[in-house]
Amino acid sequence: MKYRAYLFDFDGTLVDSMPTFVSVMLRILDENNVKYEEDIVKVITPLGYVGTAEYFKNLGVPMTEEEMVRLMNRYAYDEYIYNIPAKKKCYFGSQRTEKQRRKS
């Protein structure tokens, strides 16, 4: 049987990108000299990019929500590609344990 598509849960299952999400969001506030409360991470975490952009607009970030989302994506892109490590016990491509190699 041929499969036409594969579906998997990348974020939260294979990698933990929450620290990157937080740093990307706070970077935007810091670059725009916007003050924020200590509980900002708790507030924005459930909002996602669009909701966070709306929230940041109300805090005074001088960009449109669309500009902020593009900036969030640009800042996060390199992190996802180069810096966010896989969770333990996740193997990509040719990475296999010695035990897996012996079975082949």
ROMIFI-453921 format. One record per residue: residue number from 1; chain; x, y, z of N, C-alpha, C in turn. Coordinates in steps of 0.02 Angstrom, whole numbers, plus 50000, padded with zeros to 5 digits. Atoms other than C-alpha are relative to their C-alpha. Example, Ala and Ser with C-alpha at 12.3 -4.5 7.8 and 13.67 -1.06 7.14 Angstrom:
<recs>
- n chain n_x n_y n_z ca_x ca_y ca_z c_x c_y c_z
- 1 A 50045 49941 50000 50615 49775 50390 50045 50060 50000 .
- 2 A 49958 49941 49997 50684 49947 50357 49961 50055 50037 .
</recs>
This chain:
<recs>
- n chain n_x n_y n_z ca_x ca_y ca_z c_x c_y c_z
- 1 A 50041 49941 50000 50000 50000 50000 50044 50062 50000 .
- 2 A 49963 49937 50002 50068 50170 49952 49965 50052 50042 .
- 3 A 50028 49945 49962 50045 50316 50067 50010 50064 49961 .
- 4 A 49997 49937 50037 50008 50484 49989 50024 50057 50044 .
- 5 A 49979 49947 49954 50046 50586 50144 50017 49969 50067 .
- 6 A 49982 50019 49932 50122 50569 50316 49982 50058 50045 .
- 7 A 50019 49949 49952 50059 50663 50466 50034 49984 50066 .
- 8 A 49969 50010 49934 50157 50687 50625 49998 50066 50038 .
- 9 A 50001 49942 49956 50159 50806 50771 50072 50019 50015 .
- 10 A 49931 49979 49994 50325 50898 50759 50012 50038 50064 .
- 11 A 49986 49954 49945 50316 51038 50886 49967 49974 50064 .
- 12 A 50024 50026 49936 50300 50976 51063 50010 49925 50007 .
- 13 A 49989 50072 49999 50326 50795 51014 50072 49983 49982 .
- 14 A 49931 50013 50021 50490 50791 50919 50049 50053 50023 .
- 15 A 49958 49945 49976 50558 50960 50974 49961 50041 50051 .
- 16 A 50032 49954 49953 50523 51083 51114 50020 50071 49979 .
- 17 A 49983 49934 50025 50515 51255 51036 49973 50056 50044 .
- 18 A 50028 49947 49958 50430 51348 51179 50052 50052 50021 .
- 19 A 49951 49948 49984 50592 51433 51234 50013 50046 49941 .
- 20 A 49990 49959 50059 50614 51494 51055 49940 50046 49989 .
- 21 A 50060 49959 50006 50434 51555 51046 50005 50060 50047 .
- 22 A 49995 49947 49950 50462 51655 51205 50054 50051 49980 .
- 23 A 49946 49953 50017 50629 51729 51148 49983 50042 49939 .
- 24 A 50021 49962 50060 50558 51779 50978 49952 50055 50019 .
- 25 A 50051 49951 49981 50410 51866 51056 50030 50057 50042 .
- 26 A 49970 49949 49957 50511 51956 51190 50049 50043 49961 .
- 27 A 49954 49962 50043 50639 52009 51059 49962 50057 49965 .
- 28 A 50039 49948 50034 50503 52104 50966 49982 50056 50048 .
- 29 A 50016 49948 49950 50448 52194 51124 50062 50040 50018 .
- 30 A 49938 49966 49980 50628 52233 51174 50026 50046 49945 .
- 31 A 49976 49959 50056 50675 52297 51000 49959 50064 49991 .
- 32 A 50044 49942 50006 50528 52416 51007 49991 50038 50065 .
- 33 A 50000 49966 49934 50562 52471 51187 49930 50001 50031 .
- 34 A 50067 50006 49970 50390 52411 51242 50007 49963 50067 .
- 35 A 49998 50030 49933 50375 52376 51427 49945 49948 50007 .
- 36 A 50049 50053 49991 50285 52219 51482 50004 49973 50071 .
- 37 A 50006 50027 49933 50229 52134 51641 50040 49935 50007 .
- 38 A 49962 50061 49987 50321 51988 51722 49964 49937 49975 .
- 39 A 50038 50059 50020 50181 51868 51675 49986 49997 49925 .
- 40 A 50012 49996 50073 50193 51906 51487 50001 49931 49967 .
- 41 A 49995 50066 50031 50244 51727 51444 49935 49961 50013 .
- 42 A 50063 50034 49983 50091 51658 51533 49942 50027 49958 .
- 43 A 50054 49968 50038 49981 51782 51440 50003 49981 49926 .
- 44 A 49996 50010 50073 50048 51755 51262 50004 49927 49978 .
- 45 A 49991 50070 50019 50081 51568 51265 49938 49970 49965 .
- 46 A 50058 50030 50034 49902 51517 51222 49976 50038 49938 .
- 47 A 50026 49957 50053 49881 51657 51094 50025 49982 49930 .
- 48 A 49971 50012 50067 49993 51594 50952 50025 50065 49970 .
- 49 A 49970 49941 50032 50071 51714 50828 49950 50056 49988 .
- 50 A 50049 49947 50017 49915 51807 50771 49973 50033 50063 .
- 51 A 50026 49972 49938 49843 51827 50945 50052 50041 50037 .
- 52 A 49945 49963 49968 50012 51882 51012 50011 50066 49964 .
- 53 A 49992 49938 50038 50028 52010 50872 49945 50050 50019 .
- 54 A 50055 49957 49979 49857 52080 50919 50013 50029 50070 .
- 55 A 49985 49979 49931 49908 52086 51102 50056 50052 50000 .
- 56 A 49943 49954 50004 50074 52171 51059 49979 50067 49971 .
- 57 A 50024 49937 50029 49984 52301 50953 49968 50042 50054 .
- 58 A 50032 49964 49945 49882 52347 51106 50050 50024 50052 .
- 59 A 49947 49978 49954 50043 52359 51208 50039 50060 49973 .
- 60 A 49967 49943 50030 50109 52487 51085 50054 49985 49949 .
- 61 A 49951 50015 50053 50218 52396 50958 49977 50037 49937 .
- 62 A 50019 49957 50056 50220 52517 50810 50003 49965 49932 .
- 63 A 50003 50037 50063 50186 52389 50673 49929 49974 49992 .
- 64 A 50064 50034 50009 50035 52311 50594 50006 49929 50026 .
- 65 A 49999 50069 49977 49986 52140 50655 50032 49955 49947 .
- 66 A 49971 50039 50055 50034 52069 50484 50076 50007 49999 .
- 67 A 49928 49990 49998 50208 52147 50496 50031 49962 50059 .
- 68 A 49974 50037 49942 50231 52073 50669 50002 49925 49988 .
- 69 A 50001 50072 50013 50180 51899 50614 50056 49981 49951 .
- 70 A 49945 50013 50047 50302 51908 50467 50067 50002 50037 .
- 71 A 49939 49994 49962 50439 51964 50587 50009 49940 50047 .
- 72 A 49998 50058 49957 50396 51825 50710 50023 49938 49961 .
- 73 A 49982 50057 50042 50408 51697 50570 50073 50004 49977 .
- 74 A 49930 49992 50021 50573 51768 50508 50049 49984 50057 .
- 75 A 49956 50014 49943 50651 51765 50681 49999 49926 50019 .
- 76 A 50006 50070 49981 50587 51589 50715 50030 49952 49949 .
- 77 A 49978 50045 50054 50639 51516 50546 50070 49971 50013 .
- 78 A 49932 50025 49989 50826 51505 50580 50005 49958 50063 .
- 79 A 49999 50040 49938 50795 51441 50755 49976 49929 49987 .
- 80 A 50027 50067 50016 50688 51297 50689 50049 49961 49956 .
- 81 A 49955 50034 50046 50812 51257 50551 50066 49979 50033 .
- 82 A 49932 50011 49977 50975 51269 50647 50010 49989 50075 .
- 83 A 49983 49998 49929 50956 51284 50834 49956 49960 50047 .
- 84 A 50044 50036 49954 50807 51192 50908 50017 49926 49996 .
- 85 A 49980 50071 50003 50869 51018 50955 49940 49953 50006 .
- 86 A 50051 50052 49993 50768 50860 50943 49997 49978 50073 .
- 87 A 50006 50027 49933 50701 50790 51105 50038 49934 50004 .
- 88 A 49966 50064 49990 50792 50641 51178 49957 49944 49972 .
- 89 A 50032 50059 50030 50749 50476 51093 49966 50014 49933 .
- 90 A 50026 49985 50068 50702 50563 50929 50059 49996 49952 .
- 91 A 49947 50010 50048 50806 50512 50780 49976 50023 49932 .
- 92 A 50018 49975 50065 50808 50594 50610 50047 49971 49948 .
- 93 A 49959 50023 50055 50869 50529 50444 50039 49938 50016 .
- 94 A 49958 50058 49991 51015 50412 50463 50021 49989 50072 .
- 95 A 49982 50010 49930 51029 50431 50651 49965 49938 50027 .
- 96 A 50028 50061 49970 51006 50261 50730 50044 49981 50058 .
- 97 A 49960 50023 49944 51061 50184 50891 50040 49939 49978 .
- 98 A 49959 50060 50015 51192 50048 50892 49957 49938 49999 .
- 99 A 50045 50058 49998 51058 49922 50940 49959 49995 49936 .
- 100 A 50039 50001 50062 50953 49972 50788 50044 49978 49941 .
- 101 A 49954 50019 50055 51106 49954 50673 50013 49925 49999 .
- 102 A 49986 50071 49995 51140 49778 50736 49942 49957 49975 .
- 103 A 50059 50037 50022 50962 49724 50697 49993 49998 49925 .
- 104 A 50008 49997 50073 50977 49774 50514 50043 49951 49964 .
</recs>
